């Protein structure tokens, strides 16, 4: 199976059956990702205890790439220190920017989205859930969005 085929399969799997999709009423942190150009509108809801994400969900309407990225990201977030997330986002962006880059161990399954980088218009879709997550965590990280 080629990387492109794996990418297509992963996108379709996560689009059809997204992980961690739905409301999280008891969330301690929320962020919204909106791409008016393509119509994506998602909310990321997190439960943070101390410095760790203990639960993560997303909801809303989005294209297959955004939904797959959000699905993978929510699974990845659980158990992570909030201080590691901005660095991981930069690693993800670097992965998308360089089709020759090696998989980054830190990113796990999110590496499967690397082929999105070949389509500059889709990079924003893959990054939208990350941006919503960072918006949600901005107060806890002492940053403004």
Protein Blocks (a to p, Z undefined) as FASTA:
>chain_A
ZZklmmmmmmmmmmmmcghiacdfkbcbdcddddfknopacddddddehjbcfbdcdedd
ddfklmmmmmmmmmmmnopafklmmmmmmmmmmmmmmmkbccdfklmmmlmmmmmmmmmk
lmmmmmmmmmmmmmmmmmmnopaZZ
